Amino acid sequence: MDKACLECGDKIVGREDKKFCSDGCRNSFNNKINKDTTNYMRNTNNKLRKNYRILSELNGEGKTKTTKIKLLSKGFDFDYITNLMHTKTGNTYYFVYDQGYMVLDHDFYVLVKKDI
């Protein structure tokens, strides 16, 4: 029984568990499956990536302080986070993946990186 490539339909030669005729077809198939399906998803993911890049750039040490003005000047959007962490002491950390921040007094923020 001949197997057909899941992407282009060409005949597959080689191992019996092979699903694609080439790396190009495998990449193309997976890119179609994993692409953002709507503009809303794409825009949200782009904003999360931008926030992550900003936090990573400012927080090279793993823990540092910055100001709200500095975050905003780089284009940080406080409406886009991935999760919250509430500590036993009552503090709230806002995270974009493993990069996070906590609000301090007078528009200062402490930036942290979560150990994974």
HUKA-V495317 format. One record per run of one state. SS is the DSSP state (@ for helix, = for strand, . for the rest). FROM is the first residue (numbers start at 1). TO is the last residue. If there is no record, write none. Layout:
SS&FROM&TO + SS&FROM&TO
This chain:
.&1&3 + =&4&4 + .&5&10 + =&11&11 + .&12&22 + @&23&34 + .&35&38 + @&39&58 + .&59&62 + =&63&67 + @&68&73 + .&74&82 + =&83&86 + .&87&91 + =&92&96 + .&97&98 + =&99&103 + .&104&107 + =&108&113 + .&114&116
